[in-house]
Structures are given as C-alpha cells and as structure tokens.
Amino acid sequence: DAKSLWRMCVDVGGAMRQLPRAPEQFAAELATKTFTNNADCASVVQLYTSLATSLIGAAKVLALDDVAFGEGDGLALAAAISLNKNIDEISPCHSFKSSEIYVDFLGGLPDRALHRLRKLFLQECGLEDAGAAALSRAICSGAMPALEIFILADNPITEPGAKSLANAISSGRIPC
C-alpha cells in the first residue's frame, strides 16, 4: 500500500479533497519522496506545472467546501490562488478550523489577487476574531473591491471581530 510508505503529493483516492497546490509546493513535496526506480521527477513537475497553471489559472470558482485545512494550508492556498487573478467566488464552507488559517491565507496573498472576487462564502468555517481582523485588513486595503456577496454565518466571532468587520464594510472599500 503506497499510503503506508509515504503520503501522496496529490491524493486522488481519499475521502477528503486536498487543496490545490502551486507548482512550487508540488515540486517541494515530490523532492521529499524516495523512489525505487529511475523516476523522472523533473518531467512530472513540468507536467504538473502545466496542468495546475491551466486548471487553477482558468477557474472562476474555488469551491473548497469540506476540505480538511491544516497547519500551513492558508499560505498554500494563497500560493495556489496567485496563479489566478480572475477568481469570482471562493467558498471554503465547513473547512477552516482556526483563524490562523485566515491570517496566513489573507496575509500571503499577492497584491490584487482577489480584485475580481464577487462572492465570499465563509459560513461555518471557524472564523474567530483574529481571522475577522485579517479579513477586515484585506477589505480596508482594497484587496476585494468587487465583493458583492459576503456570508459569515455561524462563526464564533465575538464583539471585537464584529466591530472590526463592521468598520471595514463601512469603509466603502467594497460595494456590499
């Protein structure tokens, strides 16, 4: 069983989907593996880079509902999204388990990475005050000027996080 030997770079057989990986992340993961034959890792990385760039780069919707996010995945998602400047909708519902992921994700995005984002669905995904503050900073920086639909239902945001978001929304940086 291959899984007992080493975790796959891209697991297509598990019950939970994994995050899209930027080519650099895939190459780094592949480099940690040991092969018993003359594996042509450079060709595999080149093929993956071509595929990831075309698929992620063309996506208008990034549906990440029920994806199991873990440590470091906020930065990994930011790197993958940097391949696409035209994402219209992001939905990680029921996925993020801590505000640290939001802080990493929003802090790791390149400038204007979400400038065409119109829909952001963040319900039931563990958004706490630190994540709300990171989201507020992103809104106030003008990172999401096209945002029209913004759903935050069923998150453990307390008064400080809610005030931060209210201030960001009232800043006029988004049309919602």
Phi, psi and omega per residue, in radians:
D1 nan 2.087 -3.068
A2 -1.094 -0.603 -3.109
K3 -1.137 -0.523 3.133
S4 -1.285 -0.365 3.129
L5 -1.485 -0.799 3.088
W6 -2.852 2.594 -3.134
R7 -1.175 2.391 -3.112
M8 -1.173 2.642 3.046
C9 -1.218 -0.749 3.063
V10 -2.343 1.920 -3.072
D11 -1.583 1.987 -3.139
V12 -1.755 -0.018 -3.059
G13 -1.937 -0.081 -3.092
G14 -1.405 2.887 3.141
A15 -1.289 -0.510 -3.134
M16 -1.796 2.392 3.068
R17 -1.310 2.653 3.052
Q18 -1.741 2.902 3.076
L19 -1.181 2.657 2.949
P20 -1.147 2.486 -3.114
R21 -1.944 2.395 2.999
A22 -1.188 2.644 -3.120
P23 -0.956 -0.634 3.134
E24 -1.122 -0.668 3.121
Q25 -1.187 -0.716 3.108
F26 -1.074 -0.807 -3.130
A27 -1.080 -0.731 3.129
A28 -1.123 -0.723 3.117
E29 -1.146 -0.755 -3.139
L30 -1.095 -0.639 -3.130
A31 -1.139 -0.345 3.128
T32 -1.464 -0.090 -3.060
K33 -1.620 2.677 3.081
T34 -1.985 2.267 -3.139
F35 -1.988 2.593 -3.111
T36 -1.635 -0.124 3.117
N37 -2.093 -3.001 3.136
N38 -1.488 1.125 -3.118
A39 -1.075 2.378 3.126
D40 -1.677 1.306 -3.066
C41 -1.048 -0.649 -3.126
A42 -1.081 -0.719 3.117
S43 -1.188 -0.688 3.120
V44 -1.106 -0.768 3.108
V45 -1.099 -0.728 3.120
Q46 -1.096 -0.769 3.101
L47 -1.119 -0.757 3.124
Y48 -1.101 -0.734 3.135
T49 -1.040 -0.774 3.124
S50 -1.101 -0.802 -3.135
L51 -1.141 -0.851 -3.100
A52 -1.103 -0.738 -3.135
T53 -1.091 -0.746 3.138
S54 -1.259 -0.724 -3.106
L55 -1.278 -0.926 -3.121
I56 -1.182 -0.694 -3.112
G57 -1.132 -0.417 -3.114
A58 -1.718 -0.176 -3.055
A59 -1.181 2.378 3.030
K60 -1.734 -0.446 -3.115
V61 -2.170 2.292 3.062
L62 -1.989 1.638 -3.117
A63 -1.607 1.882 -3.094
L64 -2.022 0.424 -3.131
D65 -1.023 2.296 3.073
D66 1.134 0.328 3.023
V67 -1.397 2.388 -3.117
A68 -1.427 1.758 3.107
F69 -1.487 2.505 3.109
G70 -2.402 -2.904 -3.116
E71 -1.030 2.296 3.123
G72 1.469 -0.141 -3.071
D73 -1.300 -0.384 3.071
G74 -1.119 -0.793 3.101
L75 -1.191 -0.635 3.110
A76 -1.105 -0.725 3.117
L77 -1.152 -0.718 3.109
A78 -1.048 -0.714 3.133
A79 -1.141 -0.706 3.122
A80 -1.171 -0.734 -3.134
I81 -1.144 -0.454 3.137
S82 -1.121 -0.239 3.065
L83 -1.356 -0.176 -3.039
N84 -2.391 2.054 3.118
K85 -1.739 0.169 -3.050
N86 -2.116 0.372 -3.118
I87 -1.193 2.252 -3.111
D88 -1.679 -0.527 -3.042
E89 -2.533 2.368 3.020
I90 -2.210 2.295 -3.113
S91 -2.409 1.626 3.048
P92 -1.746 0.706 -3.088
C93 -0.998 2.416 3.078
H94 1.104 0.353 -2.997
S95 -1.948 -1.033 -3.089
F96 -1.158 2.425 -3.113
K97 -1.931 -0.118 3.116
S98 -2.665 2.742 3.121
S99 -1.182 -0.380 3.117
E100 -1.008 -0.637 3.127
I101 -1.112 -0.732 3.097
Y102 -1.113 -0.774 -3.128
V103 -1.048 -0.819 3.114
D104 -1.115 -0.813 -3.114
F105 -1.058 -0.946 -3.079
L106 -1.198 -0.613 3.108
G107 -1.285 -0.415 -3.108
G108 -1.583 -0.086 -3.127
L109 -1.283 2.421 3.035
P110 -1.236 2.800 3.119
D111 -0.934 2.405 3.054
R112 1.113 0.309 3.140
A113 -1.112 -0.497 -3.109
L114 -2.009 0.496 -3.053
H115 -1.188 -0.299 3.097
R116 -1.861 0.045 -3.116
L117 -1.129 2.135 3.128
R118 -1.882 -0.454 -3.051
K119 -2.282 2.229 3.117
L120 -2.303 1.911 -3.101
F121 -1.846 1.908 -3.082
L122 -2.111 0.492 -3.105
Q123 -1.294 2.500 3.086
E124 0.898 0.865 -3.128
C125 -2.308 0.506 2.982
G126 1.279 0.342 3.133
L127 -1.201 2.042 3.123
E128 -1.919 -3.010 -3.057
D129 -1.057 -0.687 3.137
A130 -1.129 -0.708 3.086
G131 -1.190 -0.666 3.092
A132 -1.102 -0.677 3.111
A133 -1.164 -0.704 3.097
A134 -1.128 -0.719 3.096
L135 -1.122 -0.716 3.105
S136 -1.070 -0.755 3.112
R137 -1.089 -0.716 3.126
A138 -1.108 -0.747 3.117
I139 -1.105 -0.849 -3.101
C140 -1.144 -0.441 3.125
S141 -1.372 -0.135 -3.118
G142 1.487 0.295 -3.085
A143 -1.207 -0.372 -3.076
M144 -2.298 1.038 -3.018
P145 -1.199 -0.288 -3.111
A146 -1.711 0.030 -3.048
L147 -1.048 2.144 -3.129
E148 -2.017 -0.627 -3.113
I149 -2.104 2.206 -2.968
F150 -2.497 1.838 -3.055
I151 -2.026 2.198 -3.096
L152 -2.162 0.276 -3.017
A153 -0.986 2.561 2.999
D154 1.056 0.798 3.029
N155 -2.080 2.639 -3.101
P156 -1.432 0.848 3.104
I157 -1.405 2.300 3.097
T158 -1.752 -3.019 -3.061
E159 -0.981 -0.786 3.127
P160 -1.042 -0.736 3.117
G161 -1.155 -0.713 3.125
A162 -1.132 -0.708 3.111
K163 -1.128 -0.713 3.117
S164 -1.051 -0.800 3.119
L165 -1.161 -0.717 3.125
A166 -1.065 -0.738 3.096
N167 -1.103 -0.711 3.139
A168 -1.146 -0.774 -3.121
I169 -1.144 -0.682 -3.118
S170 -1.348 -0.071 -3.141
S171 -1.234 -0.246 -3.132
G172 1.456 0.126 -3.116
R173 -1.390 -0.262 3.072
I174 -2.285 2.621 -3.070
P175 -1.403 -0.041 -3.092
C176 -1.438 nan nan
